[in-house]
Amino acid sequence: MAAMGKALALFFITVVACGQAAESAGGTRETPTTSAILATTSTSVDSQPYKVQNCASPPATFSAMCEVYELVQEWHVDRPWPSSDLADVALRSLEEFTSIETEPRPRTLVCAVPHEDFIDFCARLAQMVHESGIAVGPAVDAAVTAMTDLGLDRFSYYVPPDQTGSFRANGLVGGVGLLLDATDAIGSKCVMITAICPLQIVFVLDGNPGAEAGLQAGDFVVEIDGEPVDGQGFTATATAMAGDETGSVEIVVDREGGKRLTFTIERSELIIPTVSVELPLSDVGYLRIPDFRGNIPGLVEKALISLSEFKPGTIVIDLRDNPGGFIDVSVDVASEFISGGLILDSFAPDEHLEYTAAKGGLATRERLIVLVNQGTASAAEILAGALRDRRDAVMVGTNTFGKDAVQIIFRLRNGGEFHVAVARWATPNGLTAGNGGLTPDRELELTTDMSIEEVVQAALDAAS
């Protein structure tokens, strides 16, 4: 695993943005600072004086715009992004921005912009400040949200300070325990929720508020707290659902059969299930991996040690509704089943990394069957793809979620977060999960009311 030390600096770490460096398993790396772009200029619109300056020392209200822009240009997998595209999206967001929050007009509005293409944004903001006294901070936050939601890929997004904690690193919505998706008819991911790109619950995490209230995988979310989701951004809708993980939220869904149902859910901190292992048949082991948090490799090792006593010829690895997690964790788990060699490739504009398995795994000879569904995402897809490519594991179930993006989470100076896709990954055989997910070798619907014995038997029958 020679590439591991270097790679950990890029995958699912937390960094303090702009000018500071945060330690990770791969050491430290400075994040970019905003360079001077414009000289300070002063003008006015509708008797509202305003100044345009560069991002060297931005006022607090503009710090997120400056930081996010620089992070996009430094880190995004599809960099460089045309500044005019991002500026146009930010400007359009102002035209659609509404808020009951107002504040006294500043004597002079100071705008800090990352590129001269954003000067029109500042002029329009000054006009709106003059006309209605809109609060500058929320308006700029809305523009940054639009820049990332509409201007970038589905897996890059900005979370304002009051909404941090809404998303877990593995994509789960905090407070309720759901994994959401919005795709069009051909399976392309959407950042805006529309009639042709509805918001669907991919899976419901057992033992959490969404499951206890009765929400189900396959439900389409149509309203949150009385507000229709149609026309809203994916990230904004998910964060509204999560809130600060306290209080209640009302969710209206459309369910198969034409039913429209309303659920009032009391939010709480997520309860994450743990690894489970059983011997449902004399020669078949069953291993369920719920996610890829940091403690999962040790739990998988203990589970395999307990199975080894019975010497099963086949192991069924259940990755259904596994939202993923950390890349290095998935590689460590894969190393229990693959003795050396490639696990995945990751690709960024200036870097290609190969992740390899460590030798000495506990289950490198058994026949493998891997169970997947639409809730199998990210690091779980990495493991499923590697086991199929390297161990001839039979993948059974339905198409996976389709997350081929590798993310970094940047903590911003204003207290918000920027989740940015920095690379894409592929299986050892070069397959990507980005186009509708991984397709199983055997299509099989496995329902939540089936016992482990029934699941394993159905998997064996399908894989035979």
Helices and strands as residue ranges (DSSP letters): H 4-7, E 14-16, E 41-45, E 48-53, G 60-62, H 63-75, H 83-96, E 109-112, G 116-118, H 119-132, H 136-151, E 157-159, G 161-163, E 178-182, E 199-204, H 209-213, E 220-224, E 227-228, H 234-242, E 248-255, E 259-266, E 276-281, E 284-288, H 296-308, E 314-318, H 327-334, E 342-348, E 351-356, E 367-372, H 379-391, E 394-397, E 405-411, E 417-426, E 442-443, H 452-463
